[in-house]
Amino acid sequence: MSRVFKALSDPTRREVLQLLRKGPMSAGDISDRFDVSKPTMSAHFAVLKEADLVDAVKSGKSVIYHLKLSVLEEALLGFVHSFGIGEEAPAANPGKEPAR
């Protein structure tokens, strides 16, 4: 889970994930939308791949990135559940009616 949150900590990487929500894109098409160097974008892609948030498929000379939404969902749900949110809360007074 920590790799996912490390990947999400950077605004550029979050924006890449937002772009991929619309569908797969080539590394070049994604990089063209940012005012950073290609090596910097490659480093961002590497962090996203390490967190398993994207899948990279070689297509000719291009690399096509796909969003792995299920991994993001699992990490976020795991984080929320670690705080007891989304789970059924135990009854304070089992068998008794709530005070009014």
C-alpha positions as CSV (number, residue, x, y, z in Angstrom):
1,M,0.0,0.0,0.0
2,S,2.9,2.4,0.7
3,R,4.1,2.2,-2.9
4,V,0.6,3.3,-4.1
5,F,0.6,6.3,-1.7
6,K,4.1,7.2,-2.7
7,A,3.0,7.2,-6.4
8,L,-0.1,9.3,-5.5
9,S,1.9,11.8,-3.6
10,D,3.1,13.6,-6.7
11,P,0.7,15.8,-8.7
12,T,2.2,14.9,-12.0
13,R,1.6,11.2,-11.4
14,R,-2.0,11.9,-10.2
15,E,-2.6,13.8,-13.4
16,V,-1.2,10.9,-15.5
17,L,-3.7,8.6,-13.8
18,Q,-6.5,11.1,-14.5
19,L,-5.5,11.0,-18.2
20,L,-5.5,7.2,-18.3
21,R,-9.0,7.1,-16.8
22,K,-10.1,8.1,-20.3
23,G,-8.3,5.2,-21.9
24,P,-4.9,3.8,-22.8
25,M,-2.3,6.3,-24.0
26,S,1.2,6.1,-25.4
27,A,4.1,7.4,-23.3
28,G,4.8,10.0,-25.9
29,D,1.2,11.3,-25.9
30,I,1.2,11.5,-22.1
31,S,4.6,13.2,-22.0
32,D,3.5,15.8,-24.5
33,R,0.9,17.1,-22.0
34,F,3.6,18.0,-19.4
35,D,6.3,20.6,-19.4
36,V,9.0,18.3,-18.1
37,S,11.8,16.3,-19.7
38,K,11.3,12.8,-21.1
39,P,13.7,11.3,-18.5
40,T,11.6,12.9,-15.7
41,M,8.4,11.5,-17.2
42,S,10.1,8.1,-17.5
43,A,10.9,8.3,-13.8
44,H,7.2,9.0,-13.1
45,F,6.1,6.1,-15.2
46,A,8.5,3.8,-13.3
47,V,7.0,4.8,-10.0
48,L,3.5,4.2,-11.3
49,K,4.6,0.8,-12.6
50,E,6.3,-0.1,-9.4
51,A,3.1,0.7,-7.5
52,D,1.2,-1.5,-10.0
53,L,-1.1,1.4,-10.9
54,V,-0.4,1.1,-14.6
55,D,0.4,-1.6,-17.0
56,A,2.8,-0.9,-19.8
57,V,2.5,-2.7,-23.2
58,K,5.1,-2.4,-25.9
59,S,3.4,-1.7,-29.3
60,G,6.0,-1.3,-32.0
61,K,8.3,1.6,-31.0
62,S,5.7,2.9,-28.5
63,V,4.8,2.0,-24.9
64,I,1.1,2.1,-24.2
65,Y,0.0,2.7,-20.6
66,H,-3.2,1.3,-19.2
67,L,-4.7,2.3,-15.8
68,K,-5.1,-0.6,-13.3
69,L,-8.0,0.9,-11.4
70,S,-8.6,-2.2,-9.4
71,V,-5.2,-1.8,-7.7
72,L,-6.0,1.8,-6.8
73,E,-9.4,0.8,-5.5
74,E,-7.9,-2.0,-3.3
75,A,-5.3,0.3,-1.8
76,L,-7.8,3.1,-1.0
77,L,-10.3,0.6,0.5
78,G,-7.6,-1.0,2.5
79,F,-6.5,2.4,3.8
80,V,-10.1,3.4,4.7
81,H,-10.7,0.0,6.4
82,S,-7.6,0.4,8.5
83,F,-9.4,3.2,10.3
84,G,-12.5,1.1,10.8
85,I,-14.4,3.2,8.2
86,G,-16.8,1.2,6.0
87,E,-17.0,-1.7,8.4
88,E,-20.0,-2.4,10.6
89,A,-19.5,-0.8,13.9
90,P,-20.0,-3.0,17.0
91,A,-23.1,-2.2,19.0
92,A,-22.5,-0.1,22.1
93,N,-25.2,-1.9,24.1
94,P,-26.0,-5.2,22.5
95,G,-29.6,-6.2,23.1
96,K,-30.6,-2.8,24.4
97,E,-32.5,-0.1,22.7
98,P,-30.5,3.2,22.1
99,A,-31.0,5.9,24.6
100,R,-33.4,8.7,23.6
